[in-house]
Amino acid sequence: MTKLNLILFFVLIMVSLSVVTSQHKARKLYFELEQEQEMSKKYDTEYGQLQLEQSTWAMHSRIEEFATQRLQMQVPDAKRIQVILLEDMAH
């Protein structure tokens, strides 16, 4: 009987250690998951800011201002504009 009790005692110790180890791993993984979710939120915020910045840089008025001031470009007079119609390329 004492042999059986001793074996059961060791089994109980092993099972207890495995439960503690698995709980520790689960907590560690949950903490890492929370960190990754926080980083994901930060990246989403940064992505939104970058999209806003990109749309600001690509605004028509800003491009026109850049072309006018820095490149000394100007819109041609209406009589200097020619419209060219392309023929159907399938023929």
C-alpha positions as CSV (number, residue, x, y, z in Angstrom):
1,M,0.0,0.0,0.0
2,T,2.8,2.4,0.8
3,K,4.3,1.7,-2.6
4,L,1.1,2.7,-4.3
5,N,0.8,5.8,-2.1
6,L,4.4,6.8,-3.0
7,I,3.7,6.3,-6.7
8,L,0.5,8.3,-6.5
9,F,2.3,11.0,-4.5
10,F,4.9,11.4,-7.2
11,V,2.3,11.4,-9.9
12,L,0.4,14.1,-8.0
13,I,3.7,16.2,-7.7
14,M,4.3,15.8,-11.5
15,V,0.8,16.7,-12.4
16,S,0.9,19.7,-10.1
17,L,4.2,20.9,-11.6
18,S,2.8,20.5,-15.1
19,V,-0.3,22.6,-14.2
20,V,1.9,25.3,-12.7
21,T,4.1,25.3,-15.8
22,S,1.2,25.4,-18.2
23,Q,-0.4,28.3,-16.3
24,H,2.9,30.2,-16.4
25,K,3.2,29.7,-20.1
26,A,-0.4,30.8,-20.7
27,R,0.1,34.0,-18.7
28,K,3.3,34.7,-20.5
29,L,1.6,34.2,-23.9
30,Y,-1.4,36.3,-22.9
31,F,1.0,39.1,-21.9
32,E,2.7,38.9,-25.2
33,L,-0.6,38.9,-27.0
34,E,-1.6,42.1,-25.2
35,Q,1.7,43.7,-26.2
36,E,1.2,42.8,-29.8
37,Q,-2.4,44.1,-29.8
38,E,-1.1,47.4,-28.4
39,M,1.6,47.6,-31.1
40,S,-1.1,46.8,-33.7
41,K,-3.2,49.8,-32.4
42,K,-0.1,52.0,-32.6
43,Y,0.6,50.9,-36.1
44,D,-3.0,51.5,-37.1
45,T,-2.8,55.0,-35.7
46,E,0.5,55.7,-37.5
47,Y,-0.9,54.3,-40.7
48,G,-3.9,56.7,-40.5
49,Q,-1.6,59.6,-39.9
50,L,0.6,58.7,-42.8
51,Q,-2.5,58.4,-45.1
52,L,-3.6,61.8,-44.0
53,E,-0.1,63.2,-44.6
54,Q,0.0,61.6,-48.0
55,S,-3.4,63.1,-49.0
56,T,-2.2,66.5,-47.8
57,W,1.0,66.3,-49.9
58,A,-0.9,65.2,-53.0
59,M,-3.6,67.9,-52.8
60,H,-4.1,69.5,-56.2
61,S,-3.8,73.0,-54.7
62,R,-0.4,72.2,-53.2
63,I,0.9,70.7,-56.4
64,E,-0.3,73.7,-58.3
65,E,1.3,76.0,-55.8
66,F,4.6,74.1,-56.1
67,A,4.5,74.2,-59.9
68,T,3.8,77.9,-59.9
69,Q,6.3,79.1,-57.3
70,R,9.2,76.7,-57.5
71,L,9.1,75.6,-61.1
72,Q,7.8,78.9,-62.5
73,M,5.1,77.0,-64.5
74,Q,1.9,78.7,-65.5
75,V,-1.4,77.6,-67.0
76,P,-1.5,78.4,-70.7
77,D,-4.0,80.7,-72.3
78,A,-7.2,79.0,-73.5
79,K,-6.3,79.8,-77.2
80,R,-3.0,78.0,-76.8
81,I,-4.7,74.8,-75.7
82,Q,-5.3,72.1,-78.3
83,V,-7.5,69.1,-77.8
84,I,-6.4,66.0,-79.7
85,L,-8.8,63.2,-80.3
86,L,-7.3,59.8,-80.5
87,E,-8.7,57.5,-83.1
88,D,-9.9,54.0,-82.2
89,M,-6.7,51.9,-81.9
90,A,-8.6,48.6,-82.8
91,H,-8.6,49.4,-86.6
